[in-house]
Amino acid sequence: MHQTDSLPAIVSTIALAPAAAISVQGLHKHYGKLVAVRGIDFTVQPGELFGLIGPDGAGKTTTFHILGGVMEATAGDVSVLERSPRDARLVTGYLTQQFSLYLDLSVDENLQYAAGLRQVPETAFQQRRTKYLRLMELDRFGDRLAGQLSGGMKQKLALCCALIAQPQVLLLDEPTTGVDPVSRREFWDVLAELSAEGMTIVVATPYLDEAERCNRIALMYDGQIQQIGTPAELRASLGLHRLVVRTPELDATEQVLTQATGDEIADVQLFGDRLDVLVPHLQHGETHLRHLLQQQQLPKPDIEAAEPTLENVFVTRLRQQGGTSQCLEFPRSRGGHRENFECKIENSKFKTQNSKFKIEPSHAISACNLNRVFGNFQAVKHVNLHVQYGEIFGLLGANGAGKTTTIKMLCGLLGASDGEVSLGGETDLRSAALRRRIGYMSQKFTLYDDLTIVQNLEFYSGVYGVPSKLRREKIDWVLATCGLVGQEDMLTGQLPGGWKQRVAFGASVLHEPDILFLDEPTSGVDPVARRQFWKLINDFARNGTAILVTTHYLEEAEQCNRMSFLVAGEIAAEGSPSELKAAQPGQLLEIVVDRPQAASNLLKHHLEPWRVSIFADRLHLVLDNPNQELASVRSLLTTHHLTLHSLRRIPFSLEDAFIGIVQRAQGQL
């Protein structure tokens, strides 16, 4: 009798269970003999924010093409909202890696065109246009042609076009490449709000700090899904602990620990002022590490335990699958150029006693009171900086902060309105001899799309004066490092963005420059390739090259020895990554509540919005005076019937520090 009575309830429960918004079963896709996707299975629930994460060439974009209804699967079953992807296209928003904009139309005309295709009513269009352009800080540029926007602004406009129809399913293939950290965080807060309203979102991103915001993540490699879970589940499954090691002898310590990797030490990664070391056993690993350094008579390190990152999980899983490769040693000329500058290099010290910013011959790069005016607009205001040989210096800022303009003036590609610049002790920046000592990788690709990969490399070898007898060896090094051996006759324009970036980097260092400018070198590059990039960058720095780099990815900016934050053309802060994080006022808190989106909206209404950010099922909150302000936060949540499950203090990341510094500085403008 009991079983009979309960049967209708069970049937009712099953009947009411929502169908998956996206269902993928046994998906295969072949391009001739090339197998891009090898039988993947996953489901995405209605309102879920789902991440598809993998290295370049993993099959992510092919999967997106199939989900978006623009490509047929070779085999398998795929449904979107219980329809075929092709039949669901009108309720699916899809942002591809390539800009889907009309460059000869204005911002408003692009939005109107996208809205017209999706039959958006005029009233709804005007409301959404205002909302999204304001969010993306494009509301002042409605009349500007899309072709005249910066790369980051184009990406923001493409996002607006994808959202203008309020689709039920949103597919985003690396949507924030080239977008600065402030705008990126704001955009992910928008995604969280759309998800809370019921929109189903699938996103691919090379930035694993962004992946932390997804409800679930699928790790994809070589056309297969290796693991699916929440960010917390994936970190817990790693089975490794992270030790943050600080020491005045970073290079020597890294060398000792890297040689000892094995059963006791799983991974070692160098950052600008620290090492991250993964160990299977926390206490035993720390003891073993200290013993190794003591044996080599290295200074006693400062060691603290920290939670593993998603990047740790990603790299470890790919390494287990054989998906990572060793960095090959760069084939330097006999003796290299380090000997010429050894007297000027003070690795790992980088003293700042010359802080009055006068031009010093011993500095590789110097700028004193640098200004640049375009008409009535002052893009760069009184910038002072110096970079020593063997140093990696980061120039960071939001889109439009003046980074690229500053780099162009430092390179001699753009004249300064006022101020002094010195490179390698020389002030004649157009000197042919000086230019042969400089490497430059621009934000826009510096390669010729209609030449093959090897033709591009041969061209740059000739431009930079690489001796003929050394060219083949150096070109072979670029091909091997990029994983393009056997594909050197491919047209460069056919390369995905990540691979093109790798070749462009190789071209910029063929001549072993003394001074290297890298303007967003890893934009759109996956975490494994990014790690290889930075191993190479660190190797060039160790051999005496002065490196100035810009990046929107603050986790990789931790690799810099020192950095400056630019806000509206002015330097707002400078120091090492640790110094900048330690200088942040107040405290960063992690809050777990029963309704995170409602709590986020509430707190943003009562606090400056940048202080609140949603990370999947929890919030990050910046309070300048937590002892006084926490009581008000608790009371506010309680008054609005929001249950606070847990609250803990967590350390500032460099991105947190950047956003705080930028927002405070902009508030004073």
Secondary structure as GFF3:
##gff-version 3
##sequence-region A 1 669
A	DSSP	alpha_helix	2	16	.	.	.	ID=ss1
A	DSSP	beta_strand	22	31	.	.	.	ID=ss2
A	DSSP	beta_strand	34	44	.	.	.	ID=ss3
A	DSSP	beta_strand	49	53	.	.	.	ID=ss4
A	DSSP	alpha_helix	60	67	.	.	.	ID=ss5
A	DSSP	beta_strand	75	80	.	.	.	ID=ss6
A	DSSP	three_ten_helix	89	91	.	.	.	ID=ss7
A	DSSP	beta_strand	92	95	.	.	.	ID=ss8
A	DSSP	alpha_helix	107	117	.	.	.	ID=ss9
A	DSSP	alpha_helix	122	135	.	.	.	ID=ss10
A	DSSP	three_ten_helix	139	141	.	.	.	ID=ss11
A	DSSP	three_ten_helix	146	148	.	.	.	ID=ss12
A	DSSP	alpha_helix	151	163	.	.	.	ID=ss13
A	DSSP	beta_strand	169	173	.	.	.	ID=ss14
A	DSSP	alpha_helix	181	196	.	.	.	ID=ss15
A	DSSP	beta_strand	200	204	.	.	.	ID=ss16
A	DSSP	alpha_helix	208	211	.	.	.	ID=ss17
A	DSSP	beta_strand	216	221	.	.	.	ID=ss18
A	DSSP	beta_strand	224	229	.	.	.	ID=ss19
A	DSSP	alpha_helix	231	237	.	.	.	ID=ss20
A	DSSP	beta_strand	241	246	.	.	.	ID=ss21
A	DSSP	alpha_helix	250	259	.	.	.	ID=ss22
A	DSSP	beta_strand	267	270	.	.	.	ID=ss23
A	DSSP	beta_strand	275	279	.	.	.	ID=ss24
A	DSSP	alpha_helix	282	295	.	.	.	ID=ss25
A	DSSP	beta_strand	302	306	.	.	.	ID=ss26
A	DSSP	alpha_helix	310	320	.	.	.	ID=ss27
A	DSSP	alpha_helix	338	341	.	.	.	ID=ss28
A	DSSP	three_ten_helix	342	344	.	.	.	ID=ss29
A	DSSP	beta_strand	365	374	.	.	.	ID=ss30
A	DSSP	beta_strand	377	387	.	.	.	ID=ss31
A	DSSP	beta_strand	392	397	.	.	.	ID=ss32
A	DSSP	alpha_helix	403	411	.	.	.	ID=ss33
A	DSSP	beta_strand	418	423	.	.	.	ID=ss34
A	DSSP	alpha_helix	432	435	.	.	.	ID=ss35
A	DSSP	beta_strand	438	441	.	.	.	ID=ss36
A	DSSP	alpha_helix	453	463	.	.	.	ID=ss37
A	DSSP	alpha_helix	468	482	.	.	.	ID=ss38
A	DSSP	three_ten_helix	492	494	.	.	.	ID=ss39
A	DSSP	alpha_helix	497	509	.	.	.	ID=ss40
A	DSSP	beta_strand	515	519	.	.	.	ID=ss41
A	DSSP	alpha_helix	527	542	.	.	.	ID=ss42
A	DSSP	beta_strand	546	550	.	.	.	ID=ss43
A	DSSP	alpha_helix	554	557	.	.	.	ID=ss44
A	DSSP	beta_strand	562	567	.	.	.	ID=ss45
A	DSSP	beta_strand	570	575	.	.	.	ID=ss46
A	DSSP	alpha_helix	577	582	.	.	.	ID=ss47
A	DSSP	beta_strand	587	593	.	.	.	ID=ss48
A	DSSP	alpha_helix	596	606	.	.	.	ID=ss49
A	DSSP	three_ten_helix	609	611	.	.	.	ID=ss50
A	DSSP	beta_strand	612	615	.	.	.	ID=ss51
A	DSSP	beta_strand	618	623	.	.	.	ID=ss52
A	DSSP	alpha_helix	626	639	.	.	.	ID=ss53
A	DSSP	beta_strand	644	650	.	.	.	ID=ss54
A	DSSP	alpha_helix	654	667	.	.	.	ID=ss55
###
